[in-house]
Amino acid sequence: MEPVLSEIEIKLDLSDETLDVVLSSNRLGKPHEVIEQTSTYFDTPDRRWWVTARRLNLVWNR
Protein backbone atom coordinates (compact mmCIF):
# COMPACT_ATOMS: atom_id res chain seq x y z
CA MET A 1 0.00 0.00 0.00
CA GLU A 2 1.31 3.46 -0.96
CA PRO A 3 1.79 5.93 1.90
CA VAL A 4 -0.72 8.76 1.97
CA LEU A 5 0.98 12.13 1.73
CA SER A 6 -0.66 15.08 3.37
CA GLU A 7 0.11 18.75 3.64
CA ILE A 8 -0.62 21.12 6.45
CA GLU A 9 -0.54 24.79 5.58
CA ILE A 10 -0.54 27.61 8.08
CA LYS A 11 -0.98 31.12 6.78
CA LEU A 12 0.24 34.00 8.89
CA ASP A 13 -0.06 37.70 8.18
CA LEU A 14 3.04 39.08 9.90
CA SER A 15 4.89 42.36 9.81
CA ASP A 16 8.49 42.16 8.55
CA GLU A 17 9.72 42.67 12.10
CA THR A 18 7.58 39.88 13.52
CA LEU A 19 8.57 37.55 10.69
CA ASP A 20 12.24 38.13 11.51
CA VAL A 21 11.57 37.31 15.18
CA VAL A 22 9.69 34.11 14.31
CA LEU A 23 12.30 32.91 11.83
CA SER A 24 15.22 33.68 14.14
CA SER A 25 13.73 31.71 17.03
CA ASN A 26 14.45 28.01 17.44
CA ARG A 27 10.79 27.12 18.01
CA LEU A 28 10.16 26.07 14.40
CA GLY A 29 13.40 24.16 13.92
CA LYS A 30 15.28 24.07 10.66
CA PRO A 31 13.21 23.95 7.46
CA HIS A 32 13.39 20.76 5.45
CA GLU A 33 13.17 22.83 2.30
CA VAL A 34 12.60 26.47 1.38
CA ILE A 35 10.38 27.09 -1.63
CA GLU A 36 9.69 30.53 -3.05
CA GLN A 37 6.10 30.70 -4.22
CA THR A 38 3.78 33.13 -5.94
CA SER A 39 0.11 33.28 -4.97
CA THR A 40 -2.68 34.88 -6.97
CA TYR A 41 -6.06 35.35 -5.33
CA PHE A 42 -9.30 35.80 -7.26
CA ASP A 43 -12.59 37.30 -6.12
CA THR A 44 -15.79 38.77 -7.47
CA PRO A 45 -15.89 42.53 -8.24
CA ASP A 46 -17.97 43.16 -5.10
CA ARG A 47 -15.52 41.07 -2.99
CA ARG A 48 -18.26 38.58 -2.14
CA TRP A 49 -15.76 35.73 -1.64
CA TRP A 50 -13.57 37.83 0.65
CA VAL A 51 -16.37 38.76 3.04
CA THR A 52 -17.57 35.14 3.22
CA ALA A 53 -14.01 33.86 3.84
CA ARG A 54 -13.89 31.91 0.59
CA ARG A 55 -10.79 31.92 -1.58
CA LEU A 56 -9.70 30.84 -5.01
CA ASN A 57 -5.94 30.78 -4.76
CA LEU A 58 -3.49 29.59 -7.38
CA VAL A 59 0.02 28.87 -6.11
CA TRP A 60 3.05 27.96 -8.14
CA ASN A 61 6.67 27.39 -7.25
CA ARG A 62 9.32 29.56 -8.82
All heavy atoms as TSV, in Angstrom:
chain	resi	resn	atom	element	x	y	z
A	1	MET	N	N	0.836	-1.175	0.000
A	1	MET	CA	C	0.000	0.000	0.000
A	1	MET	C	C	0.887	1.246	0.000
A	1	MET	O	O	1.843	1.331	0.760
A	1	MET	CB	C	-0.922	-0.027	1.225
A	1	MET	CG	C	-1.784	1.208	1.355
A	1	MET	SD	S	-2.851	1.170	2.798
A	1	MET	CE	C	-4.334	0.582	2.040
A	2	GLU	N	N	0.559	2.209	-0.867
A	2	GLU	CA	C	1.314	3.456	-0.957
A	2	GLU	C	C	1.031	4.335	0.265
A	2	GLU	O	O	-0.111	4.409	0.727
A	2	GLU	CB	C	0.897	4.223	-2.219
A	2	GLU	CG	C	1.269	3.546	-3.522
A	2	GLU	CD	C	2.746	3.665	-3.816
A	2	GLU	OE1	O	3.340	4.713	-3.488
A	2	GLU	OE2	O	3.305	2.706	-4.369
A	3	PRO	N	N	2.058	5.011	0.783
A	3	PRO	CA	C	1.793	5.928	1.897
A	3	PRO	C	C	0.956	7.116	1.416
A	3	PRO	O	O	1.088	7.550	0.276
A	3	PRO	CB	C	3.185	6.382	2.336
A	3	PRO	CG	C	4.061	6.126	1.172
A	3	PRO	CD	C	3.448	4.975	0.406
A	4	VAL	N	N	0.106	7.594	2.283
A	4	VAL	CA	C	-0.718	8.761	1.969
A	4	VAL	C	C	0.053	10.000	2.384
A	4	VAL	O	O	0.457	10.133	3.533
A	4	VAL	CB	C	-2.070	8.699	2.705
A	4	VAL	CG1	C	-2.865	9.956	2.452
A	4	VAL	CG2	C	-2.840	7.464	2.291
A	5	LEU	N	N	0.282	10.895	1.434
A	5	LEU	CA	C	0.979	12.133	1.729
A	5	LEU	C	C	-0.046	13.205	2.051
A	5	LEU	O	O	-1.090	13.287	1.415
A	5	LEU	CB	C	1.824	12.560	0.534
A	5	LEU	CG	C	2.895	11.575	0.080
A	5	LEU	CD1	C	3.597	12.103	-1.155
A	5	LEU	CD2	C	3.890	11.320	1.186
A	6	SER	N	N	0.243	13.996	3.039
A	6	SER	CA	C	-0.656	15.085	3.370
A	6	SER	C	C	0.150	16.356	3.562
A	6	SER	O	O	1.360	16.318	3.763
A	6	SER	CB	C	-1.458	14.773	4.628
A	6	SER	OG	O	-0.588	14.664	5.734
A	7	GLU	N	N	-0.533	17.451	3.485
A	7	GLU	CA	C	0.112	18.745	3.639
A	7	GLU	C	C	-0.686	19.562	4.632
A	7	GLU	O	O	-1.910	19.582	4.589
A	7	GLU	CB	C	0.139	19.464	2.291
A	7	GLU	CG	C	0.716	20.842	2.345
A	7	GLU	CD	C	0.731	21.511	0.986
A	7	GLU	OE1	O	1.305	20.931	0.046
A	7	GLU	OE2	O	0.140	22.587	0.873
A	8	ILE	N	N	0.013	20.205	5.525
A	8	ILE	CA	C	-0.618	21.124	6.454
A	8	ILE	C	C	-0.065	22.505	6.134
A	8	ILE	O	O	1.148	22.700	6.083
A	8	ILE	CB	C	-0.315	20.755	7.917
A	8	ILE	CG1	C	-0.897	19.384	8.240
A	8	ILE	CG2	C	-0.861	21.832	8.858
A	8	ILE	CD1	C	-0.500	18.865	9.597
A	9	GLU	N	N	-0.953	23.429	5.919
A	9	GLU	CA	C	-0.537	24.788	5.575
A	9	GLU	C	C	-1.057	25.742	6.633
A	9	GLU	O	O	-2.228	25.705	7.005
A	9	GLU	CB	C	-1.118	25.168	4.215
A	9	GLU	CG	C	-0.711	26.532	3.755
A	9	GLU	CD	C	-1.197	26.818	2.347
A	9	GLU	OE1	O	-1.006	25.967	1.463
A	9	GLU	OE2	O	-1.785	27.893	2.161
A	10	ILE	N	N	-0.166	26.578	7.122
A	10	ILE	CA	C	-0.536	27.606	8.081
A	10	ILE	C	C	-0.206	28.946	7.433
A	10	ILE	O	O	0.917	29.164	6.990
A	10	ILE	CB	C	0.244	27.457	9.401
A	10	ILE	CG1	C	-0.047	26.110	10.049
A	10	ILE	CG2	C	-0.081	28.604	10.341
A	10	ILE	CD1	C	0.824	25.816	11.247
A	11	LYS	N	N	-1.199	29.801	7.363
A	11	LYS	CA	C	-0.979	31.118	6.778
A	11	LYS	C	C	-0.955	32.150	7.888
A	11	LYS	O	O	-1.851	32.204	8.720
A	11	LYS	CB	C	-2.080	31.446	5.778
A	11	LYS	CG	C	-2.051	30.551	4.576
A	11	LYS	CD	C	-3.076	30.963	3.572
A	11	LYS	CE	C	-2.983	30.041	2.365
A	11	LYS	NZ	N	-3.844	30.477	1.288
A	12	LEU	N	N	0.080	32.953	7.896
A	12	LEU	CA	C	0.242	33.995	8.895
A	12	LEU	C	C	0.416	35.326	8.189
A	12	LEU	O	O	1.126	35.420	7.195
A	12	LEU	CB	C	1.475	33.721	9.764
A	12	LEU	CG	C	1.528	32.377	10.477
A	12	LEU	CD1	C	2.893	32.182	11.110
A	12	LEU	CD2	C	0.423	32.264	11.496
A	13	ASP	N	N	-0.218	36.346	8.702
A	13	ASP	CA	C	-0.062	37.700	8.178
A	13	ASP	C	C	0.780	38.463	9.189
A	13	ASP	O	O	0.269	38.938	10.199
A	13	ASP	CB	C	-1.435	38.336	7.990
A	13	ASP	CG	C	-1.363	39.677	7.291
A	13	ASP	OD1	O	-0.269	40.055	6.823
A	13	ASP	OD2	O	-2.406	40.348	7.220
A	14	LEU	N	N	2.092	38.526	8.935
A	14	LEU	CA	C	3.037	39.084	9.897
A	14	LEU	C	C	3.722	40.317	9.331
A	14	LEU	O	O	3.979	40.398	8.126
A	14	LEU	CB	C	4.115	38.055	10.247
A	14	LEU	CG	C	3.655	36.695	10.759
A	14	LEU	CD1	C	4.848	35.767	10.896
A	14	LEU	CD2	C	2.920	36.841	12.072
A	15	SER	N	N	4.057	41.238	10.220
A	15	SER	CA	C	4.893	42.361	9.807
A	15	SER	C	C	6.303	41.817	9.526
A	15	SER	O	O	6.664	40.717	9.964
A	15	SER	CB	C	4.953	43.411	10.913
A	15	SER	OG	O	5.665	42.893	12.026
A	16	ASP	N	N	7.105	42.587	8.823
A	16	ASP	CA	C	8.488	42.162	8.545
A	16	ASP	C	C	9.255	41.933	9.843
A	16	ASP	O	O	10.014	40.976	9.963
A	16	ASP	CB	C	9.211	43.206	7.699
A	16	ASP	CG	C	8.699	43.247	6.268
A	16	ASP	OD1	O	8.057	42.267	5.830
A	16	ASP	OD2	O	8.951	44.266	5.595
A	17	GLU	N	N	9.025	42.793	10.817
A	17	GLU	CA	C	9.725	42.674	12.099
A	17	GLU	C	C	9.329	41.384	12.822
A	17	GLU	O	O	10.182	40.658	13.322
A	17	GLU	CB	C	9.389	43.881	12.973
A	17	GLU	CG	C	10.052	43.869	14.331
A	17	GLU	CD	C	9.672	45.091	15.138
A	17	GLU	OE1	O	9.941	46.212	14.679
A	17	GLU	OE2	O	9.097	44.893	16.223
A	18	THR	N	N	8.045	41.094	12.856
A	18	THR	CA	C	7.579	39.878	13.522
A	18	THR	C	C	8.056	38.637	12.780
A	18	THR	O	O	8.453	37.647	13.407
A	18	THR	CB	C	6.044	39.869	13.631
A	18	THR	OG1	O	5.631	41.040	14.343
A	18	THR	CG2	C	5.537	38.635	14.355
A	19	LEU	N	N	8.065	38.676	11.474
A	19	LEU	CA	C	8.569	37.547	10.693
A	19	LEU	C	C	10.025	37.272	11.037
A	19	LEU	O	O	10.417	36.120	11.234
A	19	LEU	CB	C	8.414	37.812	9.197
A	19	LEU	CG	C	8.969	36.729	8.273
A	19	LEU	CD1	C	8.255	35.402	8.498
A	19	LEU	CD2	C	8.861	37.164	6.831
A	20	ASP	N	N	10.833	38.311	11.135
A	20	ASP	CA	C	12.241	38.134	11.513
A	20	ASP	C	C	12.373	37.478	12.878
A	20	ASP	O	O	13.206	36.597	13.076
A	20	ASP	CB	C	12.978	39.482	11.507
A	20	ASP	CG	C	13.187	40.029	10.106
A	20	ASP	OD1	O	13.097	39.247	9.132
A	20	ASP	OD2	O	13.447	41.243	9.998
A	21	VAL	N	N	11.532	37.887	13.829
A	21	VAL	CA	C	11.575	37.306	15.178
A	21	VAL	C	C	11.207	35.828	15.124
A	21	VAL	O	O	11.878	34.984	15.721
A	21	VAL	CB	C	10.627	38.071	16.132
A	21	VAL	CG1	C	10.476	37.332	17.448
A	21	VAL	CG2	C	11.135	39.480	16.365
A	22	VAL	N	N	10.138	35.502	14.405
A	22	VAL	CA	C	9.690	34.108	14.313
A	22	VAL	C	C	10.758	33.247	13.649
A	22	VAL	O	O	11.093	32.167	14.138
A	22	VAL	CB	C	8.354	34.010	13.539
A	22	VAL	CG1	C	8.011	32.564	13.219
A	22	VAL	CG2	C	7.227	34.654	14.334
A	23	LEU	N	N	11.312	33.709	12.550
A	23	LEU	CA	C	12.303	32.911	11.825
A	23	LEU	C	C	13.623	32.776	12.573
A	23	LEU	O	O	14.334	31.780	12.405
A	23	LEU	CB	C	12.542	33.505	10.435
A	23	LEU	CG	C	11.359	33.426	9.478
A	23	LEU	CD1	C	11.707	34.098	8.158
A	23	LEU	CD2	C	10.912	31.996	9.262
A	24	SER	N	N	13.951	33.755	13.408
A	24	SER	CA	C	15.221	33.680	14.143
A	24	SER	C	C	15.104	32.869	15.430
A	24	SER	O	O	16.116	32.539	16.039
A	24	SER	CB	C	15.745	35.083	14.445
A	24	SER	OG	O	14.882	35.756	15.323
A	25	SER	N	N	13.887	32.538	15.834
A	25	SER	CA	C	13.726	31.714	17.034
A	25	SER	C	C	13.990	30.248	16.675
A	25	SER	O	O	13.982	29.871	15.516
A	25	SER	CB	C	12.318	31.863	17.606
A	25	SER	OG	O	11.398	31.130	16.833
A	26	ASN	N	N	14.217	29.436	17.673
A	26	ASN	CA	C	14.454	28.009	17.439
A	26	ASN	C	C	13.173	27.189	17.578
A	26	ASN	O	O	13.215	25.968	17.532
A	26	ASN	CB	C	15.505	27.479	18.415
A	26	ASN	CG	C	16.874	28.038	18.097
A	26	ASN	OD1	O	17.185	28.268	16.937
A	26	ASN	ND2	N	17.658	28.282	19.116
A	27	ARG	N	N	12.056	27.834	17.770
A	27	ARG	CA	C	10.793	27.121	18.008
A	27	ARG	C	C	10.330	26.308	16.805
A	27	ARG	O	O	9.696	25.280	16.965
A	27	ARG	CB	C	9.706	28.092	18.414
A	27	ARG	CG	C	10.023	28.782	19.708
A	27	ARG	CD	C	8.772	29.007	20.483
A	27	ARG	NE	N	9.086	29.627	21.740
A	27	ARG	CZ	C	8.855	29.037	22.891
A	27	ARG	NH1	N	8.333	27.843	22.933
A	27	ARG	NH2	N	9.142	29.657	24.004
A	28	LEU	N	N	10.614	26.771	15.607
A	28	LEU	CA	C	10.159	26.069	14.402
A	28	LEU	C	C	11.150	25.027	13.918
A	28	LEU	O	O	10.825	24.194	13.089
A	28	LEU	CB	C	9.890	27.073	13.275
A	28	LEU	CG	C	8.805	28.104	13.550
A	28	LEU	CD1	C	8.708	29.083	12.383
A	28	LEU	CD2	C	7.469	27.435	13.793
A	29	GLY	N	N	12.370	25.074	14.405
A	29	GLY	CA	C	13.397	24.155	13.917
A	29	GLY	C	C	13.892	24.586	12.550
A	29	GLY	O	O	13.529	25.633	12.027
A	30	LYS	N	N	14.726	23.775	11.982
A	30	LYS	CA	C	15.281	24.067	10.656
A	30	LYS	C	C	14.298	23.606	9.583
A	30	LYS	O	O	13.724	22.521	9.686
A	30	LYS	CB	C	16.610	23.336	10.464
A	30	LYS	CG	C	17.674	23.743	11.437
A	30	LYS	CD	C	18.260	25.068	11.041
A	30	LYS	CE	C	19.416	25.389	11.980
A	30	LYS	NZ	N	19.785	26.747	11.975
A	31	PRO	N	N	14.116	24.386	8.527
A	31	PRO	CA	C	13.214	23.951	7.462
A	31	PRO	C	C	13.806	22.786	6.681
A	31	PRO	O	O	15.015	22.718	6.469
A	31	PRO	CB	C	13.075	25.187	6.576
A	31	PRO	CG	C	14.297	25.985	6.839
A	31	PRO	CD	C	14.692	25.690	8.260
A	32	HIS	N	N	12.956	21.867	6.293
A	32	HIS	CA	C	13.386	20.761	5.451
A	32	HIS	C	C	13.752	21.297	4.071
A	32	HIS	O	O	14.703	20.850	3.442
A	32	HIS	CB	C	12.272	19.721	5.342
A	32	HIS	CG	C	12.515	18.667	4.319
A	32	HIS	ND1	N	13.448	17.663	4.492
A	32	HIS	CD2	C	11.977	18.457	3.099
A	32	HIS	CE1	C	13.462	16.898	3.425
A	32	HIS	NE2	N	12.576	17.357	2.565
A	33	GLU	N	N	12.978	22.264	3.628
A	33	GLU	CA	C	13.165	22.828	2.299
A	33	GLU	C	C	12.550	24.221	2.288
A	33	GLU	O	O	11.552	24.475	2.950
A	33	GLU	CB	C	12.445	21.933	1.285
A	33	GLU	CG	C	12.554	22.349	-0.142
A	33	GLU	CD	C	11.836	21.379	-1.074
A	33	GLU	OE1	O	11.059	20.524	-0.604
A	33	GLU	OE2	O	12.063	21.499	-2.266
A	34	VAL	N	N	13.147	25.130	1.555
A	34	VAL	CA	C	12.596	26.472	1.383
A	34	VAL	C	C	12.181	26.607	-0.072
A	34	VAL	O	O	12.979	26.371	-0.974
A	34	VAL	CB	C	13.618	27.563	1.753
A	34	VAL	CG1	C	13.058	28.941	1.463
A	34	VAL	CG2	C	14.026	27.432	3.208
A	35	ILE	N	N	10.916	26.945	-0.275
A	35	ILE	CA	C	10.381	27.090	-1.628
A	35	ILE	C	C	9.816	28.493	-1.767
A	35	ILE	O	O	9.001	28.926	-0.959
A	35	ILE	CB	C	9.253	26.058	-1.893
A	35	ILE	CG1	C	9.770	24.646	-1.727
A	35	ILE	CG2	C	8.662	26.270	-3.276
A	35	ILE	CD1	C	8.675	23.592	-1.748
A	36	GLU	N	N	10.259	29.211	-2.775
A	36	GLU	CA	C	9.693	30.527	-3.049
A	36	GLU	C	C	8.470	30.333	-3.931
A	36	GLU	O	O	8.531	29.649	-4.953
A	36	GLU	CB	C	10.722	31.409	-3.756
A	36	GLU	CG	C	10.280	32.831	-3.873
A	36	GLU	CD	C	11.377	33.732	-4.404
A	36	GLU	OE1	O	12.557	33.400	-4.262
A	36	GLU	OE2	O	11.021	34.761	-4.979
A	37	GLN	N	N	7.349	30.899	-3.506
A	37	GLN	CA	C	6.099	30.700	-4.224
A	37	GLN	C	C	5.458	32.033	-4.566
A	37	GLN	O	O	5.714	33.042	-3.921
A	37	GLN	CB	C	5.105	29.897	-3.383
A	37	GLN	CG	C	5.543	28.494	-3.090
A	37	GLN	CD	C	4.512	27.731	-2.276
A	37	GLN	OE1	O	3.863	28.301	-1.408
A	37	GLN	NE2	N	4.361	26.456	-2.563
A	38	THR	N	N	4.606	31.996	-5.561
A	38	THR	CA	C	3.779	33.131	-5.936
A	38	THR	C	C	2.328	32.718	-5.793
A	38	THR	O	O	1.947	31.646	-6.255
A	38	THR	CB	C	4.049	33.550	-7.396
A	38	THR	OG1	O	5.417	33.914	-7.510
A	38	THR	CG2	C	3.179	34.709	-7.802
A	39	SER	N	N	1.536	33.549	-5.132
A	39	SER	CA	C	0.109	33.276	-4.967
A	39	SER	C	C	-0.697	34.356	-5.665
A	39	SER	O	O	-0.370	35.537	-5.578
A	39	SER	CB	C	-0.290	33.268	-3.488
A	39	SER	OG	O	0.311	32.211	-2.815
A	40	THR	N	N	-1.749	33.958	-6.334
A	40	THR	CA	C	-2.681	34.884	-6.967
A	40	THR	C	C	-4.072	34.556	-6.458
A	40	THR	O	O	-4.518	33.415	-6.580
A	40	THR	CB	C	-2.639	34.756	-8.500
A	40	THR	OG1	O	-1.300	34.987	-8.938
A	40	THR	CG2	C	-3.573	35.755	-9.154
A	41	TYR	N	N	-4.723	35.539	-5.869
A	41	TYR	CA	C	-6.063	35.354	-5.329
A	41	TYR	C	C	-7.083	35.974	-6.270
A	41	TYR	O	O	-6.843	37.031	-6.843
A	41	TYR	CB	C	-6.185	36.000	-3.945
A	41	TYR	CG	C	-5.370	35.295	-2.892
A	41	TYR	CD1	C	-4.036	35.595	-2.691
A	41	TYR	CD2	C	-5.949	34.312	-2.107
A	41	TYR	CE1	C	-3.292	34.933	-1.728
A	41	TYR	CE2	C	-5.212	33.641	-1.142
A	41	TYR	CZ	C	-3.882	33.966	-0.965
A	41	TYR	OH	O	-3.154	33.310	-0.018
A	42	PHE	N	N	-8.228	35.327	-6.402
A	42	PHE	CA	C	-9.298	35.804	-7.258
A	42	PHE	C	C	-10.538	36.037	-6.414
A	42	PHE	O	O	-10.767	35.358	-5.422
A	42	PHE	CB	C	-9.607	34.766	-8.350
A	42	PHE	CG	C	-8.447	34.525	-9.265
A	42	PHE	CD1	C	-7.495	33.571	-8.964
A	42	PHE	CD2	C	-8.300	35.271	-10.424
A	42	PHE	CE1	C	-6.416	33.349	-9.795
A	42	PHE	CE2	C	-7.226	35.052	-11.268
A	42	PHE	CZ	C	-6.285	34.089	-10.958
A	43	ASP	N	N	-11.348	36.996	-6.824
A	43	ASP	CA	C	-12.586	37.299	-6.116
A	43	ASP	C	C	-13.572	37.904	-7.113
A	43	ASP	O	O	-13.230	38.177	-8.256
A	43	ASP	CB	C	-12.312	38.291	-4.978
A	43	ASP	CG	C	-13.371	38.249	-3.889
A	43	ASP	OD1	O	-14.471	37.715	-4.139
A	43	ASP	OD2	O	-13.105	38.760	-2.796
A	44	THR	N	N	-14.780	38.112	-6.656
A	44	THR	CA	C	-15.795	38.772	-7.467
A	44	THR	C	C	-15.587	40.285	-7.360
A	44	THR	O	O	-14.942	40.756	-6.413
A	44	THR	CB	C	-17.208	38.402	-6.978
A	44	THR	OG1	O	-17.335	38.822	-5.614
A	44	THR	CG2	C	-17.450	36.904	-7.083
A	45	PRO	N	N	-16.092	41.065	-8.307
A	45	PRO	CA	C	-15.894	42.525	-8.243
A	45	PRO	C	C	-16.409	43.159	-6.940
A	45	PRO	O	O	-15.832	44.127	-6.451
A	45	PRO	CB	C	-16.688	43.041	-9.445
A	45	PRO	CG	C	-16.673	41.902	-10.409
A	45	PRO	CD	C	-16.755	40.663	-9.551
A	46	ASP	N	N	-17.446	42.599	-6.351
A	46	ASP	CA	C	-17.973	43.158	-5.100
A	46	ASP	C	C	-17.342	42.509	-3.860
A	46	ASP	O	O	-17.820	42.701	-2.751
A	46	ASP	CB	C	-19.491	43.029	-5.048
A	46	ASP	CG	C	-19.981	41.579	-5.103
A	46	ASP	OD1	O	-19.142	40.661	-5.220
A	46	ASP	OD2	O	-21.199	41.370	-5.040
A	47	ARG	N	N	-16.288	41.735	-4.060
A	47	ARG	CA	C	-15.520	41.073	-2.987
A	47	ARG	C	C	-16.372	40.120	-2.170
A	47	ARG	O	O	-16.154	39.903	-0.994
A	47	ARG	CB	C	-14.842	42.108	-2.090
A	47	ARG	CG	C	-13.878	42.982	-2.870
A	47	ARG	CD	C	-13.068	43.856	-2.000
A	47	ARG	NE	N	-12.098	43.010	-1.304
A	47	ARG	CZ	C	-11.430	43.390	-0.242
A	47	ARG	NH1	N	-11.585	44.581	0.257
A	47	ARG	NH2	N	-10.581	42.579	0.344
A	48	ARG	N	N	-17.341	39.509	-2.806
A	48	ARG	CA	C	-18.257	38.578	-2.141
A	48	ARG	C	C	-17.513	37.417	-1.507
A	48	ARG	O	O	-17.839	36.978	-0.402
A	48	ARG	CB	C	-19.281	38.060	-3.154
A	48	ARG	CG	C	-20.409	37.293	-2.546
A	48	ARG	CD	C	-21.460	36.944	-3.571
A	48	ARG	NE	N	-21.361	37.822	-4.730
A	48	ARG	CZ	C	-21.757	37.504	-5.952
A	48	ARG	NH1	N	-22.295	36.349	-6.186
A	48	ARG	NH2	N	-21.629	38.344	-6.943
A	49	TRP	N	N	-16.509	36.862	-2.195
A	49	TRP	CA	C	-15.761	35.730	-1.638
A	49	TRP	C	C	-14.971	36.158	-0.408
A	49	TRP	O	O	-14.853	35.420	0.553
A	49	TRP	CB	C	-14.843	35.123	-2.674
A	49	TRP	CG	C	-15.550	34.374	-3.758
A	49	TRP	CD1	C	-16.893	34.191	-3.896
A	49	TRP	CD2	C	-14.953	33.712	-4.849
A	49	TRP	NE1	N	-17.160	33.461	-5.019
A	49	TRP	CE2	C	-15.990	33.152	-5.619
A	49	TRP	CE3	C	-13.638	33.544	-5.260
A	49	TRP	CZ2	C	-15.737	32.422	-6.777
A	49	TRP	CZ3	C	-13.387	32.820	-6.411
A	49	TRP	CH2	C	-14.432	32.259	-7.158
A	50	TRP	N	N	-14.383	37.358	-0.462
A	50	TRP	CA	C	-13.568	37.828	0.653
A	50	TRP	C	C	-14.395	37.935	1.926
A	50	TRP	O	O	-13.985	37.473	2.982
A	50	TRP	CB	C	-12.945	39.180	0.310
A	50	TRP	CG	C	-12.122	39.737	1.420
A	50	TRP	CD1	C	-12.497	40.666	2.335
A	50	TRP	CD2	C	-10.788	39.368	1.744
A	50	TRP	NE1	N	-11.477	40.917	3.211
A	50	TRP	CE2	C	-10.418	40.135	2.870
A	50	TRP	CE3	C	-9.870	38.478	1.204
A	50	TRP	CZ2	C	-9.169	40.023	3.451
A	50	TRP	CZ3	C	-8.633	38.376	1.790
A	50	TRP	CH2	C	-8.277	39.142	2.899
A	51	VAL	N	N	-15.566	38.547	1.834
A	51	VAL	CA	C	-16.374	38.759	3.040
A	51	VAL	C	C	-16.984	37.464	3.568
A	51	VAL	O	O	-17.367	37.394	4.735
A	51	VAL	CB	C	-17.475	39.819	2.828
A	51	VAL	CG1	C	-16.872	41.166	2.509
A	51	VAL	CG2	C	-18.449	39.396	1.756
A	52	THR	N	N	-17.060	36.434	2.752
A	52	THR	CA	C	-17.572	35.142	3.221
A	52	THR	C	C	-16.439	34.157	3.500
A	52	THR	O	O	-16.678	32.969	3.678
A	52	THR	CB	C	-18.546	34.527	2.200
A	52	THR	OG1	O	-17.868	34.345	0.957
A	52	THR	CG2	C	-19.765	35.404	2.011
A	53	ALA	N	N	-15.199	34.656	3.530
A	53	ALA	CA	C	-14.010	33.860	3.842
A	53	ALA	C	C	-13.798	32.701	2.871
A	53	ALA	O	O	-13.294	31.646	3.235
A	53	ALA	CB	C	-14.061	33.348	5.282
A	54	ARG	N	N	-14.165	32.911	1.621
A	54	ARG	CA	C	-13.890	31.908	0.586
A	54	ARG	C	C	-12.752	32.428	-0.286
A	54	ARG	O	O	-12.634	33.625	-0.509
A	54	ARG	CB	C	-15.133	31.653	-0.254
A	54	ARG	CG	C	-16.207	30.935	0.509
A	54	ARG	CD	C	-17.425	30.715	-0.373
A	54	ARG	NE	N	-18.401	29.861	0.250
A	54	ARG	CZ	C	-19.329	30.270	1.094
A	54	ARG	NH1	N	-19.387	31.542	1.444
A	54	ARG	NH2	N	-20.180	29.423	1.615
A	55	ARG	N	N	-11.941	31.512	-0.786
A	55	ARG	CA	C	-10.790	31.922	-1.585
A	55	ARG	C	C	-10.611	31.005	-2.786
A	55	ARG	O	O	-10.808	29.799	-2.674
A	55	ARG	CB	C	-9.497	31.845	-0.775
A	55	ARG	CG	C	-9.499	32.579	0.532
A	55	ARG	CD	C	-9.462	34.091	0.329
A	55	ARG	NE	N	-9.399	34.775	1.590
A	55	ARG	CZ	C	-10.441	35.167	2.300
A	55	ARG	NH1	N	-11.653	34.920	1.876
A	55	ARG	NH2	N	-10.296	35.797	3.436
A	56	LEU	N	N	-10.238	31.589	-3.887
A	56	LEU	CA	C	-9.700	30.837	-5.012
A	56	LEU	C	C	-8.268	31.308	-5.129
A	56	LEU	O	O	-8.007	32.473	-5.424
A	56	LEU	CB	C	-10.468	31.110	-6.307
A	56	LEU	CG	C	-9.841	30.523	-7.576
A	56	LEU	CD1	C	-9.704	28.991	-7.447
A	56	LEU	CD2	C	-10.651	30.884	-8.789
A	57	ASN	N	N	-7.355	30.431	-4.844
A	57	ASN	CA	C	-5.944	30.776	-4.761
A	57	ASN	C	C	-5.147	29.837	-5.638
A	57	ASN	O	O	-5.233	28.626	-5.486
A	57	ASN	CB	C	-5.482	30.667	-3.307
A	57	ASN	CG	C	-4.027	30.989	-3.129
A	57	ASN	OD1	O	-3.453	31.716	-3.928
A	57	ASN	ND2	N	-3.421	30.473	-2.088
A	58	LEU	N	N	-4.385	30.397	-6.552
A	58	LEU	CA	C	-3.490	29.592	-7.375
A	58	LEU	C	C	-2.058	29.838	-6.872
A	58	LEU	O	O	-1.652	30.983	-6.734
A	58	LEU	CB	C	-3.596	29.989	-8.843
A	58	LEU	CG	C	-4.986	29.842	-9.461
A	58	LEU	CD1	C	-4.946	30.308	-10.916
A	58	LEU	CD2	C	-5.489	28.420	-9.370
A	59	VAL	N	N	-1.341	28.772	-6.618
A	59	VAL	CA	C	0.017	28.870	-6.108
A	59	VAL	C	C	0.939	28.095	-7.034
A	59	VAL	O	O	0.625	26.981	-7.444
A	59	VAL	CB	C	0.127	28.266	-4.679
A	59	VAL	CG1	C	1.559	28.349	-4.170
A	59	VAL	CG2	C	-0.834	28.968	-3.726
A	60	TRP	N	N	2.063	28.691	-7.361
A	60	TRP	CA	C	3.045	27.958	-8.138
A	60	TRP	C	C	4.437	28.258	-7.608
A	60	TRP	O	O	4.710	29.319	-7.081
A	60	TRP	CB	C	2.943	28.257	-9.632
A	60	TRP	CG	C	3.123	29.694	-10.012
A	60	TRP	CD1	C	4.274	30.312	-10.366
A	60	TRP	CD2	C	2.110	30.704	-10.065
A	60	TRP	NE1	N	4.052	31.639	-10.627
A	60	TRP	CE2	C	2.737	31.898	-10.469
A	60	TRP	CE3	C	0.735	30.710	-9.817
A	60	TRP	CZ2	C	2.033	33.086	-10.610
A	60	TRP	CZ3	C	0.052	31.906	-9.968
A	60	TRP	CH2	C	0.695	33.062	-10.367
A	61	ASN	N	N	5.291	27.264	-7.696
A	61	ASN	CA	C	6.674	27.394	-7.247
A	61	ASN	C	C	7.490	28.083	-8.321
A	61	ASN	O	O	7.285	27.853	-9.503
A	61	ASN	CB	C	7.274	26.020	-6.949
A	61	ASN	CG	C	6.553	25.322	-5.833
A	61	ASN	OD1	O	5.870	25.929	-5.034
A	61	ASN	ND2	N	6.690	24.013	-5.774
A	62	ARG	N	N	8.417	28.899	-7.865
A	62	ARG	CA	C	9.317	29.558	-8.822
A	62	ARG	C	C	10.600	28.799	-8.938
A	62	ARG	O	O	11.046	28.126	-8.095
A	62	ARG	CB	C	9.619	30.969	-8.369
A	62	ARG	CG	C	8.440	31.868	-8.536
A	62	ARG	CD	C	8.856	33.280	-8.379
A	62	ARG	NE	N	8.099	33.824	-7.267
A	62	ARG	CZ	C	8.354	34.964	-6.705
A	62	ARG	NH1	N	9.358	35.683	-7.094
A	62	ARG	NH2	N	7.622	35.413	-5.724
